[in-house]
Amino acid sequence: METVDILIKNANELITLEGPKTPRKYEQMNDLAIIRKGSVAIKDGKIIETGIDLNYKAKKIIDASGKIVMPGFVDPHTHLVFAGSREFELDMKLRGLTYIEILKKGGGIFYTVNKTREATIEELIEQSKNRLDNMLVHGTTTCEAKSGYGLDIKTELKILNVQKKLNAIHDIDVISTFLGAHAVPKKLSADEYVNIIINEMIPKVKKFAEFCDVFCEEGVFSVEQSQRILEAGKKNSLIPKIHADEIVDTGGALLAAEVGCISADHLLMSSKKGLQLMVENGVIGILLPGTTFSLMIKKYADARKMIDMGLPIALATDLNPNCWTENMQFIIQLACHNMKMTPSEAIIATTFNAACAIGLNDNIGSIENGKQADVIILDCPNYRSIPYHFGINLVKTVIKKGQIVKV
């Protein structure tokens, strides 16, 4: 009888997500491929078998009776590395001040940029590691992390270097994105800064990032400027992503389709034509309900419409100083209660489709033979309990690459 490292058995629901190898859409987003009273065998960091009553000896046996077992959460859109916090803005929001008014009073992105520029690498590692620790105990095993609070080559490289170091020392896999085009620095025009990004930044950061992102929005970077940046990134082997149509419909979804972005994120105001072209060109939509919640906006992205038209949807925290949450369970809850996603759709959006949105679905995002053993155990009887029983951490055990990292 073969000996494995970990044998999880008797799960009330083993949510394998076994199925198509491409991003799930339409009714595929409701198929969790559940094995009731299921077991998982893990050896050498990999899933080697799933089923019922598996016949293995094990160095460690975990009885998951009454619990659910599922893939670790994948968070495909975060701004992990920054210094300082902006809780002082909450009173301003509650008094009805707009983002621009808060900016004029010393808040907003430039407050964070200044704090991040001032911080040492050691300070940024310490602060960001604490956020990763919070993510891990809430079940996230892989995250994407963007730069973007530097807005100069020195600090952008510093942020990306911090992310590289965090990936080396932390249990969570950290996948880096270059987002130098997060805002236009003071004393520069947008065109001047775009030229700096293309000619100076991208050639230097390409060794530290997998993706290139841009905040395509009215008053920030135009569609034409965004396209120039993303095309330059592609020439330097950076896969394009885009912040699209968060505040107004600038045509960001259309650009995502034209450029061939792996994902377009936010999409609150995207046109039907833009979304349809994303469907036709295989772009994944990443929705960020935590941002809508924290900004106190009444309108959430129309997830129901997007799914019904065949757009594969992922969900993310958008962890940043203006949307400070590390908890993907909370994002599932917001998606179900405020965007009318079903619990199964939200689970697939935070696991397999999220893995697709950062190009890692061949290795993570489902519990299938040969995949990396990133597995979480939740103390609830079924998957519908995740959005139903809100306000607490349901995750009891986290297994990363076949090692128990949280009990």
GIPE-V605095 format. One line per field, one symbol per residue. ss: DSSP state (a for helix, b for strand, c for the rest). phi: phi as a letter, one per 20 degrees, with the letter a starting at -180 (. if undefined). psi: psi as a letter, one per 20 degrees, with the letter a starting at -180 (. if undefined). A space follows every 50 residues. Layout:
BEGIN
ss=???
phi=???
psi=???
END
This chain:
BEGIN
ss=ccbbbbbbbbbcbbbccccccccccaaaaacccbbccbbbbbbccbbbbb bcccccbbbbbbbccccbbbbcbbbcccccccccccccaaaaaaccccaa aaaaccccaaaaaaaaaaccaaaaaaaaaaaaaaaaaccbbbbbbbcccc ccaaaaaaaaaaaaaaaaacccbbbbbbbbbccccccccaaaaaaaaaaa aaaaacccccbbbbbbccccbcaaaaaaaaaaaaacccbbbbbbcccccc caaaaaaaacccbbbbcccccaaaaaaaaacccbbbbcaaaaaaaccccc ccaaaaaaccccbbbccccbccbccccaaaaaaaaaaaacccaaaaaaac caaaaacccccccccccccccbccbbbbccccccaaaaccccccbbbbbb ccbbbbc
phi=.fddfccecmfgceeemfrgedgfblfgfddeledeleccdcblncfdac rclfdcebfcddedgmcdcbfffddebcdfebdmbcffffffffenfegf ffffenemffffgffffffegfffffffffffgffffeoedbbecdfpdd lbffffffffffffffffddfffddececgeeaeffmceffffgffgfed fggeeffdcecccbeebgnddfgffffgfffffgfdmeffcbeclfdcee nffffgfffnffbcdnmfdfffffffffgfdmeeeddcfffgffemefee gefgffffenefddcbflgafdbebddffffgfffffddmffgffffffd cffffffcmdffdcnbdcgnegedccddebfbffffffddnceefdccdc lndfdbc
psi=pqprgpoprkpgponhkpbqirpqrcihijoilpopkrqppppkjqpiqq bplqnqqqhppookpjrqprqqqoojoqmgorqrrlhihghgghjjqrgh hhghjjbahhghgghhhhqrggghggghhhghggggijjpipqqpqaikg jqhghghgghhghgghhhiqhppopqpolhlhrpqqjqrghghghggghg gghhihiiqhqprqnoqpieprggggggghhhgghkkppprpoplggrni jhgghggghlqhqpqekhjqqhgghhhgghjkpppoqmhhggghikphpq qmhgggghjjppprqrhkpriimnpjohghgggghghijkqqghghghhj eghhhhijkjiihrirnqpiqpmoqqppmqhrhihgignrjroiphpppp kjpoip.
END
